Every structure is written in structure tokens, then in C-alpha cells.
Amino acid sequence: MAPHADDNALDQRAGVAELRLATGDPELVPQNKVLTDDLPLDRNQAILQAAKQVGAILKRKGHRFALAGSVAVYAHGGTQNLQHDVDFAIRPEDAQAVAESLREAGLQVFTPPEDWLLKADCLGQQVDLIFELAHQPVTTELLERAQELSVDSVFMPVLAPTDLLHSLLSAFSEHHCDFGAVLPIARTLRERVDWDAVRAACGNDPMPDAFFYFLERLKVIDPRPEEPRREEPGPTEPGPKEDQR
């Protein structure tokens, strides 16, 4: 990917101190805290700042990745009503190298009990480095479908809308089924999502299927064409009785 001017100018706004990379790289990166003497950052802005800083580090180190989650929705034109963390999709085989790059940049990286992601802390915000989306490992093909978009002036790869919706719907389960959080995202991206592909990928899972029905009733998406009903064979008519004489 070609570098952009904004990538090399890591944010130096008020409230963000600076440190140098542990490897001796003279390039400045933001310290992992906000100075207490300054006014607190707006939460949405703090999440965006964390996304920008981590994305810039990953680009500079040449890692394959794509922005996911609510910040990806924002990059695609959604409202700046971000959720509680920043999500990046990375390949499983790159997880260790990504963790080392972030640690070299002064960020703390944690291994949670879940075996499908790593967690990091940037500017006091949680960053999830996910190597399994929609119950499948993140692949090179998935990352190659990502679109280069501006995230608050920093360009980085962002999950394609169809992949993004698929990842959100596949996360639905009996224990996590917040249709209200995904509905505005579906409304925002509906013209850019291949809904047939999302339906096919979700299969007959009951929670995504219920959400599709919800979207149809709200006229967010077109109803699925009804499959022609097969005529069941009727009872066999008995033949004429033979003359028993």
C-alpha cells in the first residue's frame, strides 16, 4: 500500500505524550496514556485516536490487517457513535509478529482466555486483534477484499461491507443477540452489502435468520424470494376390485 502523508505524522494533539520505539527507531509514537493535567478526551475521539495509532504502526511494519467493528462502520460513512473498543482483523500466522510490533511501540499486549484474539491497550482504549471472524480464521483473501479508507485522516484497509455484516451477524447467539446495535449498521451499509452472499454464508443459523426477517419487515432489505412449494403426492386411489367369483 502506498504511504499517505498523514501516516507519518502520528497524532501529537494535546493530552498525548510521546515515547520512542523500544528498538531505537527515532520516530515518535504516542505514549499509552493521557496526561491528567489535560481535559479528558471525548470517548469516541479517544477510540478513533487509538485506531489511528495502531493502524499506523501496523502499516509501518508491513503487517496485513483490516479495521473491523464499529470503527470500520464509521470509516464506511456510519455515525460517530463508536462502541467500547477498536477491532482489527489479522491472520492467525501473523499474531505473534503483530504483538511484537505493538510491544516495540510501547503498547501493552495481553493474551486473553479466548483463543481467537489478542488484546492491547492504546491511549487507555481496548484494542482487539482478532484472527478469527465469523467462526473462521481470518484469511489473506478476506484481507485482500478490504477497502483503503480514511479513518479520521489516516488511510488504512477496512473490512468490505459484506464481510463486515457477515462478521456481525455470525456473532449472534442465544447469549448475545443485540439486534438494536446492528440495525443502524445494516441501514447505513445496505446499498453496499451483497445480502445474498451474507444469507448464504450464515446458512440456516436461527439468530441471523431472525435478523434477516426483522430487516425484511422494516423494509431495510428485500424479502427473500419464496421457493416454489413442491406438491406432495396424494393418497393412491385403490384400483377396481377384481370380480371374485
Salt bridges, closest charged atoms under 4 A:
ASP7 OD2 - LYS59 NZ 2.64
ASP11 OD2 - ARG13 NE 3.23
ASP11 OD2 - LYS52 NZ 3.80
GLU27 OE1 - ARG60 NE 3.46
ASP85 OD2 - HIS84 NE2 3.25
GLU93 OE2 - ARG91 NE 3.64
ASP94 OD2 - ARG91 NE 2.73
GLU104 OE1 - LYS61 NZ 3.70
ASP128 OD1 - LYS119 NZ 2.92
GLU148 OE2 - HIS4 NE2 3.80
GLU148 OE2 - LYS59 NZ 3.83
ASP152 OD2 - LYS52 NZ 3.50
ASP163 OD2 - ARG145 NE 2.91
ASP209 OD1 - ARG224 NH2 3.69
GLU216 OE2 - ARG199 NH2 2.53
ASP243 OD2 - ARG245 NE 2.49
